[in-house]
């Protein structure tokens, strides 16, 4: 949705509203945006409501495919024992289409040192999109203790 100010014949500015969607119509074609003239502050809400209703009638609202598969861990490193103290933890999560995508708000990441679980979710940096996220954890404190 965007608007521009255009001068009318008498030199006063008027609004022109353009509203559109990226969703296809029932035949898979794109839906043309709609330009609306003669807008005022008094009728703006009603015009937007009518324009959206008109667009919604054209959109293909076919049923969504049920998301039956859970996201999965594609890769994780480091793995095994003997991991270098200065290693960062890298995890790639994926969700195969058709799916709802990965909901990061439902993820909890814990670190287990074989005695205690630590919630490190807030320390993990995430990049990507809902179908593939790269997670990185760089420990804030790396302590090496030696005993004689």
DSSP file (Angstrom, degrees, kcal/mol; ACC not computed):
  #  RESIDUE AA STRUCTURE BP1 BP2  ACC     N-H-->O    O-->H-N    N-H-->O    O-->H-N    TCO  KAPPA ALPHA  PHI   PSI    X-CA   Y-CA   Z-CA
    1    1 A X              0   0    0      0, 0.0     2,-0.3     0, 0.0    18,-0.2   0.000 360.0 360.0 360.0 132.9    0.0    0.0    0.0
    2    2 A X  E     -A   18   0A   0     16,-2.5    16,-3.1     2,-0.0     2,-0.3  -0.972 360.0-157.1-146.5 163.0    1.3    3.4   -0.9
    3    3 A X  E     -A   17   0A   0     -2,-0.3     2,-0.3    14,-0.2    14,-0.2  -0.975   3.2-165.3-140.2 155.7    0.0    6.9   -1.4
    4    4 A X  E     -A   16   0A   0     12,-1.8    12,-2.0    -2,-0.3     2,-0.5  -0.956  23.5-120.9-135.7 155.8    1.1   10.0   -3.2
    5    5 A X  E     -A   15   0A   0     -2,-0.3     2,-0.4    10,-0.2    10,-0.2  -0.877  32.5-176.2 -98.0 126.8    0.0   13.6   -3.1
    6    6 A X  E     -A   14   0A   0      8,-3.1     8,-3.4    -2,-0.5     2,-0.4  -0.953  26.1-119.1-124.3 141.6   -1.2   14.9   -6.4
    7    7 A X  E     -A   13   0A   0     -2,-0.4     6,-0.2     6,-0.2     5,-0.1  -0.642  27.7-144.4 -80.6 133.2   -2.3   18.5   -7.2
    8    8 A X    >   -     0   0    0      4,-3.6     3,-1.9    -2,-0.4    -1,-0.1  -0.234  36.7 -86.7 -83.2-179.1   -5.9   18.8   -8.4
    9    9 A X  T 3  S+     0   0    0      1,-0.3    -1,-0.1     2,-0.1    -2,-0.1   0.821 130.0  52.3 -60.7 -31.7   -7.0   21.3  -11.0
   10   10 A X  T 3  S-     0   0    0      2,-0.1    -1,-0.3     1,-0.0     3,-0.1   0.402 121.7-106.2 -87.8   5.1   -7.5   24.0   -8.4
   11   11 A X  S <  S+     0   0    0     -3,-1.9     2,-0.2     1,-0.3    -2,-0.1   0.373  77.9 130.3  91.4  -4.6   -3.9   23.5   -7.1
   12   12 A X        -     0   0    0     -5,-0.1    -4,-3.6     1,-0.1    -1,-0.3  -0.556  61.4-112.8 -82.0 147.9   -4.9   21.7   -3.9
   13   13 A X  E     -A    7   0A   0     -6,-0.2     2,-0.3    -2,-0.2    -6,-0.2  -0.605  34.9-174.8 -79.9 139.1   -3.1   18.4   -3.0
   14   14 A X  E     -A    6   0A   0     -8,-3.4    -8,-3.1    -2,-0.3     2,-0.3  -0.920  23.4-113.5-127.4 157.9   -5.2   15.3   -3.0
   15   15 A X  E     -AB   5  39A   0     24,-0.7    24,-0.9    -2,-0.3     2,-0.4  -0.678  19.2-165.4 -91.9 144.9   -4.3   11.7   -2.1
   16   16 A X  E     -A    4   0A   0    -12,-2.0   -12,-1.8    -2,-0.3     2,-0.5  -0.994  12.1-157.3-125.4 123.1   -4.1    8.8   -4.4
   17   17 A X  E     -AB   3  36A   0     19,-2.6    19,-3.2    -2,-0.4     2,-0.5  -0.856   6.5-167.5-103.9 132.2   -4.0    5.4   -2.7
   18   18 A X  E     +AB   2  35A   0    -16,-3.1   -16,-2.5    -2,-0.5     2,-0.4  -0.983  11.4 177.1-118.3 125.6   -2.5    2.4   -4.5
   19   19 A X  E     + B   0  34A   0     15,-2.4    15,-3.0    -2,-0.5     2,-0.3  -0.988  10.2 145.7-131.6 137.5   -3.2   -1.0   -2.8
   20   20 A X        -     0   0    0     -2,-0.4     2,-0.3    13,-0.2    13,-0.1  -0.888  29.6-132.6-155.4-177.4   -2.2   -4.4   -4.1
   21   21 A X        -     0   0    0     10,-0.5    10,-0.3    -2,-0.3    -2,-0.0  -0.968  15.4-141.6-144.4 156.9   -1.1   -7.9   -3.2
   22   22 A X  S    S+     0   0    0     -2,-0.3     2,-0.1     8,-0.1    -1,-0.1   0.483  73.7 105.8 -95.3  -5.9    1.5  -10.4   -4.2
   23   23 A X  S    S-     0   0    0      1,-0.1     8,-0.6     7,-0.1    -2,-0.1  -0.448  71.9-119.7 -73.5 147.5   -0.9  -13.3   -3.9
   24   24 A X  B     -C   30   0B   0      6,-0.1    36,-2.3    36,-0.1     6,-0.2  -0.390  20.8-115.7 -82.7 163.4   -2.3  -14.9   -7.1
   25   25 A X  B >   -D   59   0C   0      4,-3.0     3,-2.1    34,-0.2    34,-0.2  -0.244  48.4 -79.6 -84.2-175.4   -5.9  -15.1   -8.2
   26   26 A X  T 3  S+     0   0    0     32,-0.7    33,-0.1     1,-0.3    -2,-0.1   0.763 132.9  49.5 -60.5 -27.1   -7.7  -18.4   -8.7
   27   27 A X  T 3  S-     0   0    0      2,-0.1    -1,-0.3     3,-0.0     3,-0.1   0.406 120.9-105.9 -93.0   3.1   -6.1  -19.0  -12.1
   28   28 A X  S <  S+     0   0    0     -3,-2.1    -2,-0.1     1,-0.3     2,-0.1   0.434  78.3 130.5  91.0  -0.7   -2.6  -18.3  -10.8
   29   29 A X        -     0   0    0      1,-0.1    -4,-3.0    -5,-0.1    -1,-0.3  -0.438  64.5 -97.8 -83.6 160.0   -2.3  -14.9  -12.4
   30   30 A X  B     -C   24   0B   0     -6,-0.2     2,-0.5    -2,-0.1    -6,-0.1  -0.439  33.9-123.2 -75.3 153.6   -1.2  -11.8  -10.6
   31   31 A X        -     0   0    0     -8,-0.6   -10,-0.5   -10,-0.3    -1,-0.1  -0.855  26.0-121.4 -99.6 126.3   -3.8   -9.4   -9.3
   32   32 A X        -     0   0    0     -2,-0.5     2,-0.0   -12,-0.1    -1,-0.0  -0.352  28.4-112.2 -66.5 143.7   -3.5   -5.8  -10.5
   33   33 A X        -     0   0    0    -13,-0.1     2,-0.5     1,-0.1   -13,-0.2  -0.341  29.2-126.8 -71.3 161.0   -3.1   -3.1   -7.9
   34   34 A X  E     -B   19   0A   0    -15,-3.0   -15,-2.4    -2,-0.0     2,-0.5  -0.939  13.1-153.5-116.7 129.8   -5.9   -0.7   -7.5
   35   35 A X  E     -B   18   0A   0     -2,-0.5     2,-0.5   -17,-0.2   -17,-0.2  -0.882  11.8-165.9-103.1 132.3   -5.5    3.1   -7.6
   36   36 A X  E     -B   17   0A   0    -19,-3.2   -19,-2.6    -2,-0.5     3,-0.2  -0.974   3.2-168.6-124.2 127.5   -8.1    5.1   -5.6
   37   37 A X  E     +     0   0A   0     -2,-0.5   -21,-0.1   -21,-0.2   -22,-0.0  -0.513  60.4  44.8-104.6 174.4   -8.6    8.9   -6.0
   38   38 A X  E    S+     0   0A   0    -23,-0.3     2,-0.4     1,-0.2    -1,-0.2   0.932  71.9 164.2  57.7  53.4  -10.5   11.5   -4.0
   39   39 A X  E     +B   15   0A   0    -24,-0.9   -24,-0.7    -3,-0.2     2,-0.3  -0.797  11.7 177.9-101.2 142.2   -9.4   10.3   -0.6
   40   40 A X     >  -     0   0    0     -2,-0.4     4,-1.0   -26,-0.1     3,-0.3  -0.874  45.5-104.2-133.2 170.0   -9.8   12.4    2.5
   41   41 A X  T  4 S+     0   0    0     -2,-0.3     4,-0.4     1,-0.2     3,-0.2   0.818 119.8  57.2 -63.0 -29.6   -9.0   11.8    6.2
   42   42 A X  T  4 S+     0   0    0      1,-0.2     4,-0.2     2,-0.1    -1,-0.2   0.850 117.2  29.5 -71.4 -34.8  -12.8   11.3    6.7
   43   43 A X  T  > S+     0   0    0     -3,-0.3     4,-2.4     1,-0.1     5,-0.2   0.356  89.5 101.0-109.1   6.8  -13.2    8.4    4.3
   44   44 A X  H  X S+     0   0    0     -4,-1.0     4,-2.5     1,-0.2     5,-0.2   0.924  83.1  47.8 -60.2 -48.5   -9.7    6.8    4.4
   45   45 A X  H  > S+     0   0    0     -4,-0.4     4,-2.4     1,-0.2    -1,-0.2   0.922 113.9  47.3 -59.9 -44.7  -10.6    3.9    6.7
   46   46 A X  H  > S+     0   0    0     -4,-0.2     4,-2.4     1,-0.2    -1,-0.2   0.892 112.0  50.4 -64.7 -39.8  -13.7    3.0    4.6
   47   47 A X  H  X S+     0   0    0     -4,-2.4     4,-2.6     2,-0.2    -2,-0.2   0.916 111.6  47.3 -65.7 -43.4  -11.8    3.2    1.4
   48   48 A X  H  X S+     0   0    0     -4,-2.5     4,-2.6    -5,-0.2     5,-0.2   0.926 112.2  50.4 -63.8 -43.8   -9.0    0.9    2.7
   49   49 A X  H  X S+     0   0    0     -4,-2.4     4,-2.1    -5,-0.2    -2,-0.2   0.920 113.3  45.3 -60.2 -44.9  -11.6   -1.6    4.0
   50   50 A X  H  X S+     0   0    0     -4,-2.4     4,-2.2     2,-0.2    -1,-0.2   0.906 113.3  49.9 -65.8 -41.7  -13.5   -1.6    0.7
   51   51 A X  H  X S+     0   0    0     -4,-2.6     4,-2.1     2,-0.2    -2,-0.2   0.905 111.9  47.8 -65.5 -41.4  -10.3   -2.0   -1.4
   52   52 A X  H  X S+     0   0    0     -4,-2.6     4,-2.8     2,-0.2    -1,-0.2   0.898 110.3  51.9 -66.0 -40.0   -9.0   -4.9    0.8
   53   53 A X  H  X S+     0   0    0     -4,-2.1     4,-1.5    -5,-0.2    -2,-0.2   0.908 109.6  50.2 -61.8 -41.1  -12.4   -6.6    0.6
   54   54 A X  H  X S+     0   0    0     -4,-2.2     4,-0.8     1,-0.2    -2,-0.2   0.903 112.8  46.4 -64.0 -41.8  -12.2   -6.3   -3.2
   55   55 A X  H >X S+     0   0    0     -4,-2.1     4,-1.1     1,-0.2     3,-0.9   0.914 108.6  55.5 -65.7 -42.5   -8.7   -7.8   -3.3
   56   56 A X  H 3< S+     0   0    0     -4,-2.8     3,-0.2     1,-0.3    -1,-0.2   0.825 101.1  58.2 -62.9 -31.9   -9.6  -10.6   -0.9
   57   57 A X  H 3< S+     0   0    0     -4,-1.5    -1,-0.3     1,-0.2    -2,-0.2   0.831 108.9  46.5 -64.9 -31.1  -12.4  -11.7   -3.2
   58   58 A X  H << S+     0   0    0     -3,-0.9   -32,-0.7    -4,-0.8    -1,-0.2   0.702  90.5 101.4 -85.2 -20.9   -9.9  -12.2   -6.0
   59   59 A X  B  < S-D   25   0C   0     -4,-1.1     2,-0.9    -3,-0.2   -34,-0.2  -0.358  78.3-117.6 -72.4 142.7   -7.2  -14.1   -4.0
   60   60 A X        -     0   0    0    -36,-2.3   -36,-0.1   -35,-0.1    -1,-0.1  -0.709  32.6-180.0 -78.1 107.7   -6.8  -17.9   -4.3
   61   61 A X        +     0   0    0     -2,-0.9     3,-0.1    -5,-0.1    -1,-0.1  -0.171  16.7 163.7-102.5  38.2   -7.6  -19.1   -0.8
   62   62 A X        -     0   0    0      1,-0.1    -2,-0.0   -36,-0.0   -36,-0.0  -0.136  51.2 -81.4 -55.8 155.2   -7.1  -22.8   -1.6
   63   63 A X        -     0   0    0      1,-0.1    -1,-0.1     3,-0.0     2,-0.1  -0.272  47.5-116.3 -60.9 141.5   -6.7  -25.0    1.5
   64   64 A X        -     0   0    0     -3,-0.1     2,-0.3     1,-0.1    -1,-0.1  -0.457  29.3-108.6 -74.2 150.0   -3.2  -25.1    2.9
   65   65 A X        -     0   0    0     -2,-0.1     2,-0.1     1,-0.1    33,-0.1  -0.637  40.5-105.4 -78.8 136.6   -1.4  -28.4    2.8
   66   66 A X        -     0   0    0     -2,-0.3     2,-1.0     1,-0.1    -1,-0.1  -0.406  24.8-128.5 -65.8 132.8   -1.0  -29.9    6.3
   67   67 A X        +     0   0    0      1,-0.2    32,-0.1    -2,-0.1    -1,-0.1  -0.735  41.4 161.6 -83.6 101.5    2.5  -29.6    7.8
   68   68 A X        +     0   0    0     -2,-1.0     2,-0.4    30,-0.3    -1,-0.2   0.640  47.9  73.0 -99.4 -17.4    3.1  -33.2    8.8
   69   69 A X  S    S-     0   0    0     27,-0.2     2,-0.1     3,-0.0     3,-0.1  -0.830  72.9-133.1-106.9 136.8    6.9  -33.2    9.2
   70   70 A X        -     0   0    0     -2,-0.4    26,-0.2     1,-0.1    32,-0.1  -0.481  35.6 -95.2 -77.5 153.1    8.9  -31.6   12.0
   71   71 A X        -     0   0    0     -2,-0.1     2,-0.3    24,-0.1    24,-0.2  -0.248  47.1-151.7 -59.1 160.4   11.9  -29.5   11.2
   72   72 A X  E     -E   94   0D   0     22,-2.8    22,-2.7    -3,-0.1     2,-0.7  -0.925  19.5-106.6-137.4 160.9   15.2  -31.4   11.4
   73   73 A X  E     -E   93   0D   0     -2,-0.3    20,-0.2    20,-0.2     3,-0.1  -0.796  29.7-177.6 -87.8 114.3   18.9  -30.7   12.2
   74   74 A X  E     -     0   0D   0     18,-2.8     2,-0.3    -2,-0.7    -1,-0.2   0.891  67.7  -4.1 -79.6 -40.4   20.7  -30.9    8.9
   75   75 A X  E     -E   92   0D   0     17,-1.1    17,-2.6     2,-0.0     2,-0.3  -0.995  57.2-175.9-151.7 154.7   24.2  -30.4   10.4
   76   76 A X  E     -E   91   0D   0     -2,-0.3     2,-0.3    15,-0.2    15,-0.2  -0.978  20.4-133.4-150.3 137.6   25.8  -29.7   13.7
   77   77 A X  E    S+E   90   0D   0     13,-2.5    13,-3.2    -2,-0.3     2,-0.1  -0.990  71.3  31.9-148.8 150.3   29.4  -29.0   14.6
   78   78 A X  S    S+     0   0    0     -2,-0.3     2,-0.3    11,-0.2    -1,-0.1   0.627  75.3 176.3 -76.9 164.5   31.5  -29.7   16.5
   79   79 A X        +     0   0    0     -2,-0.1    -1,-0.1     2,-0.1     2,-0.0  -0.870  36.7  19.9-128.3 163.8   30.6  -33.3   17.2
   80   80 A X  S    S-     0   0    0     -2,-0.3     3,-0.3     3,-0.0     2,-0.2  -0.289  93.0 -49.3  80.1-163.7   32.1  -36.1   19.2
   81   81 A X  S    S+     0   0    0      1,-0.2    -2,-0.1    -2,-0.0    -3,-0.0  -0.560 107.4  51.1-105.3 171.8   34.6  -35.8   22.0
   82   82 A X  S    S+     0   0    0      1,-0.2     2,-0.2    -2,-0.2    -1,-0.2   0.811  70.7 173.7  72.4  30.4   37.9  -33.9   22.2
   83   83 A X        -     0   0    0     -3,-0.3    -1,-0.2     1,-0.1     2,-0.1  -0.519  37.7-107.8 -74.3 134.9   36.3  -30.7   21.0
   84   84 A X    >   -     0   0    0     -2,-0.2     3,-1.8     1,-0.1    -1,-0.1  -0.364  20.5-129.4 -61.3 137.2   38.6  -27.7   21.1
   85   85 A X  T 3  S+     0   0    0      1,-0.3    -1,-0.1    -2,-0.1    -2,-0.1   0.775 107.2  55.2 -58.9 -28.6   37.7  -25.2   23.8
   86   86 A X  T 3  S+     0   0    0      2,-0.0    -1,-0.3    52,-0.0     2,-0.2   0.251  82.4 118.8 -94.2  12.8   37.7  -22.3   21.4
   87   87 A X    <   -     0   0    0     -3,-1.8    52,-0.4    51,-0.0     2,-0.3  -0.545  56.2-140.1 -77.9 142.7   35.2  -23.9   19.0
   88   88 A X        -     0   0    0     -2,-0.2     2,-0.5    50,-0.1    50,-0.2  -0.693  21.7-117.4 -91.8 155.5   31.8  -22.3   18.3
   89   89 A X  E     - F   0 137D   0     48,-2.8    48,-2.6    -2,-0.3     2,-0.4  -0.855  32.2-172.3 -97.4 126.3   28.7  -24.4   18.1
   90   90 A X  E     +EF  77 136D   0    -13,-3.2   -13,-2.5    -2,-0.5     2,-0.4  -0.973   6.2 176.0-122.5 130.6   27.0  -24.3   14.6
   91   91 A X  E     -EF  76 135D   0     44,-2.4    44,-3.5    -2,-0.4     2,-0.5  -0.999  16.0-156.2-134.9 135.3   23.7  -25.9   13.9
   92   92 A X  E     -EF  75 134D   0    -17,-2.6   -18,-2.8    -2,-0.4   -17,-1.1  -0.963  12.1-167.4-112.6 120.2   21.6  -25.8   10.7
   93   93 A X  E     -EF  73 133D   0     40,-2.8    40,-2.3    -2,-0.5     2,-0.3  -0.870   8.3-175.7-104.6 138.4   17.9  -26.4   11.1
   94   94 A X  E     -EF  72 132D   0    -22,-2.7   -22,-2.8    -2,-0.4     2,-0.4  -0.951  17.4-165.3-133.2 154.1   15.7  -27.1    8.0
   95   95 A X        -     0   0    0     36,-2.1     2,-0.3    -2,-0.3   -24,-0.1  -0.977  23.3-135.3-136.9 123.4   12.0  -27.5    7.3
   96   96 A X        -     0   0    0     -2,-0.4   -27,-0.2   -26,-0.2     5,-0.2  -0.599  37.8 -81.6 -85.2 135.8   11.0  -29.0    4.0
   97   97 A X  S    S+     0   0    0     -2,-0.3     2,-0.1     1,-0.1    -1,-0.1  -0.446 107.4  56.8 -71.1 150.6    8.1  -27.4    2.0
   98   98 A X  S    S+     0   0    0    -33,-0.1   -30,-0.3    -2,-0.1     2,-0.3   0.442  93.0 112.8 -76.2 134.2    5.1  -27.7    2.2
   99   99 A X  S    S-     0   0    0    -32,-0.1     3,-0.1    -4,-0.1    -2,-0.1  -0.977  75.6-114.5-159.5 167.3    5.4  -26.6    5.8
  100  100 A X        -     0   0    0     -2,-0.3     2,-0.1     1,-0.2    -3,-0.1   0.613  64.4-122.0 -81.8 -13.6    4.6  -23.8    8.2
  101  101 A X        -     0   0    0     -5,-0.2     2,-0.5    30,-0.1    -1,-0.2  -0.246  39.7 -48.5  93.5 172.9    8.3  -23.1    8.7
  102  102 A X        -     0   0    0     28,-3.6     2,-0.9    -7,-0.1     3,-0.1  -0.713  45.8-147.5 -87.6 126.5   10.4  -23.1   11.8
  103  103 A X    >   -     0   0    0     -2,-0.5     3,-1.9     1,-0.2     4,-0.2  -0.818   9.1-168.1 -95.5 100.6    9.0  -21.1   14.7
  104  104 A X  G >  S+     0   0    0     -2,-0.9     3,-1.5     1,-0.3    -1,-0.2   0.777  82.3  67.5 -62.2 -25.8   12.0  -19.8   16.6
  105  105 A X  G 3  S+     0   0    0      1,-0.3    -1,-0.3    -3,-0.1    -2,-0.0   0.687  98.9  52.4 -69.4 -14.3    9.9  -18.8   19.5
  106  106 A X  G <  S+     0   0    0     -3,-1.9     2,-0.4     2,-0.0    -1,-0.3   0.374  89.3 100.9 -99.9   5.0    9.3  -22.4   20.3
  107  107 A X    <   -     0   0    0     -3,-1.5     2,-0.4    -4,-0.2    -3,-0.0  -0.751  45.9-176.5 -95.6 134.7   13.0  -23.4   20.3
  108  108 A X        -     0   0    0     -2,-0.4     2,-0.5     2,-0.0    -3,-0.0  -0.997   9.3-159.7-127.0 126.6   14.9  -23.9   23.5
  109  109 A X        -     0   0    0     -2,-0.4    11,-2.4     2,-0.0    12,-0.7  -0.921  11.4-175.0-111.7 124.5   18.6  -24.6   23.3
  110  110 A X  E     -H  119   0E   0     -2,-0.5     2,-0.5     9,-0.2     9,-0.2  -0.904  16.6-147.8-120.5 147.8   20.3  -26.3   26.2
  111  111 A X  E     -H  118   0E   0      7,-2.9     7,-2.9    -2,-0.4     2,-0.5  -0.946  13.3-161.3-110.6 130.9   24.0  -27.1   26.9
  112  112 A X  E     -H  117   0E   0     -2,-0.5     5,-0.2     5,-0.2    -2,-0.0  -0.962  14.8-171.8-117.5 124.4   24.7  -30.1   29.0
  113  113 A X        -     0   0    0      3,-1.8     4,-0.1    -2,-0.5    -1,-0.1   0.054  62.8 -94.6 -98.9  24.8   28.1  -30.6   30.6
  114  114 A X  S    S+     0   0    0      2,-0.2     3,-0.1     1,-0.1    -2,-0.0   0.370 122.8  48.0  75.5   0.1   27.2  -34.1   31.7
  115  115 A X  S    S+     0   0    0      1,-0.4     2,-0.3     0, 0.0    -1,-0.1   0.578 114.6  21.7-129.0 -36.3   26.1  -32.8   35.1
  116  116 A X        -     0   0    0      2,-0.0    -3,-1.8    -5,-0.0     2,-0.5  -0.973  63.9-129.1-139.7 147.5   23.8  -29.8   34.5
  117  117 A X  E     -H  112   0E   0     -2,-0.3     2,-0.4    -5,-0.2    -5,-0.2  -0.853  23.3-163.9 -95.3 133.4   21.6  -28.4   31.7
  118  118 A X  E     -H  111   0E   0     -7,-2.9    -7,-2.9    -2,-0.5     2,-0.8  -0.975  18.0-133.4-117.7 129.0   22.2  -24.7   30.9
  119  119 A X  E     +H  110   0E   0     -2,-0.4    -9,-0.2    -9,-0.2     3,-0.2  -0.728  33.9 164.5 -81.1 112.3   19.6  -22.7   28.9
  120  120 A X    >>  +     0   0    0    -11,-2.4     3,-1.8    -2,-0.8     4,-0.6   0.186  35.4 116.9-112.2  14.2   21.7  -20.8   26.3
  121  121 A X  G >4 S+     0   0    0    -12,-0.7     3,-1.3     1,-0.3    -1,-0.1   0.874  74.4  52.5 -52.0 -44.7   18.8  -19.9   24.0
  122  122 A X  G 34 S+     0   0    0      1,-0.3    -1,-0.3    -3,-0.2    -2,-0.1   0.659 106.8  54.5 -70.3 -14.6   19.3  -16.2   24.5
  123  123 A X  G <4 S+     0   0    0     -3,-1.8    15,-0.5     2,-0.1     2,-0.4   0.507  85.7 101.3 -94.9  -5.8   23.0  -16.4   23.6
  124  124 A X    <<  -     0   0    0     -3,-1.3     2,-0.5    -4,-0.6    13,-0.2  -0.659  63.4-144.7 -87.0 132.4   22.4  -18.1   20.2
  125  125 A X  E     -G  136   0D   0     11,-2.9    11,-2.2    -2,-0.4     2,-0.4  -0.823  17.5-161.4 -94.5 130.0   22.6  -16.0   17.0
  126  126 A X  E     +G  135   0D   0     -2,-0.5     2,-0.3     9,-0.2     9,-0.2  -0.921  13.6 173.3-117.2 140.3   20.2  -17.0   14.3
  127  127 A X  E     +G  134   0D   0      7,-1.9     7,-3.1    -2,-0.4     2,-0.3  -0.984  39.5  48.7-137.3 148.4   20.3  -16.1   10.6
  128  128 A X  E    S-G  133   0D   0     -2,-0.3     2,-0.2     5,-0.2     5,-0.2  -0.903  77.9 -64.6 130.1-155.3   18.2  -17.3    7.7
  129  129 A X  E >   -G  132   0D   0      3,-2.1     3,-1.6    -2,-0.3   -27,-0.1  -0.776  56.3 -83.5-131.0 174.5   14.5  -17.7    6.9
  130  130 A X  T 3  S+     0   0    0      1,-0.3   -28,-3.6    -2,-0.2     3,-0.2   0.594 126.9  48.4 -61.0  -8.7   11.7  -19.9    8.3
  131  131 A X  T 3  S+     0   0    0      1,-0.3   -36,-2.1   -30,-0.2     2,-0.3   0.557 123.6  21.4-107.7 -11.2   12.7  -22.8    6.2
  132  132 A X  E <   +FG  94 129D   0     -3,-1.6    -3,-2.1   -38,-0.2     2,-0.4  -0.803  67.1 179.5-157.9 114.8   16.4  -22.8    7.0
  133  133 A X  E     -FG  93 128D   0    -40,-2.3   -40,-2.8    -2,-0.3     2,-0.6  -0.937  16.7-151.6-117.2 138.9   18.1  -21.3   10.0
  134  134 A X  E     -FG  92 127D   0     -7,-3.1    -7,-1.9    -2,-0.4     2,-0.4  -0.950  17.7-163.5-105.2 123.7   21.8  -21.2   10.9
  135  135 A X  E     -FG  91 126D   0    -44,-3.5   -44,-2.4    -2,-0.6     2,-0.4  -0.882   6.5-173.4-109.9 139.1   22.3  -21.1   14.6
  136  136 A X  E     -FG  90 125D   0    -11,-2.2   -11,-2.9    -2,-0.4     2,-0.5  -0.995   7.3-171.6-136.2 129.9   25.7  -20.1   16.2
  137  137 A X  E     -F   89   0D   0    -48,-2.6   -48,-2.8    -2,-0.4     2,-0.6  -0.978   0.8-175.0-121.6 120.0   26.7  -20.1   19.8
  138  138 A X        -     0   0    0     -2,-0.5   -50,-0.1   -15,-0.5   -52,-0.0  -0.953  33.5-120.2-110.4 111.1   30.0  -18.6   20.8
  139  139 A X        -     0   0    0     -2,-0.6     3,-0.1   -52,-0.4    -2,-0.0  -0.230  12.7-145.4 -53.7 133.5   30.6  -19.2   24.5
  140  140 A X  S    S+     0   0    0      1,-0.2     2,-0.5     0, 0.0    -1,-0.2   0.878  86.5  31.7 -67.4 -38.7   30.9  -15.9   26.4
  141  141 A X        -     0   0    0      2,-0.0     2,-0.6     0, 0.0    -1,-0.2  -0.983  64.3-172.1-127.4 126.6   33.5  -17.3   28.8
  142  142 A X        -     0   0    0     -2,-0.5     2,-0.5    -3,-0.1   -56,-0.0  -0.931  12.9-176.9-120.4 106.7   36.0  -20.0   27.9
  143  143 A X        -     0   0    0     -2,-0.6     2,-0.6   -58,-0.1    -2,-0.0  -0.888  12.4-163.8-110.6 130.1   37.9  -21.2   31.0
  144  144 A X        -     0   0    0     -2,-0.5     2,-0.4     2,-0.0    -2,-0.0  -0.950  12.5-173.9-112.0 115.4   40.7  -23.7   30.9
  145  145 A X        -     0   0    0     -2,-0.6     2,-0.4     2,-0.0    -2,-0.0  -0.897   2.5-169.6-110.0 138.0   41.5  -25.1   34.3
  146  146 A X        -     0   0    0     -2,-0.4     2,-0.4     2,-0.0    -2,-0.0  -0.945   6.7-153.2-124.3 149.7   44.4  -27.5   34.9
  147  147 A X              0   0    0     -2,-0.4    -2,-0.0     1,-0.1     0, 0.0  -0.952 360.0 360.0-122.4 141.2   45.2  -29.5   38.0
  148  148 A X              0   0    0     -2,-0.4    -1,-0.1     0, 0.0    -2,-0.0   0.431 360.0 360.0 -89.2 360.0   48.5  -30.7   39.2
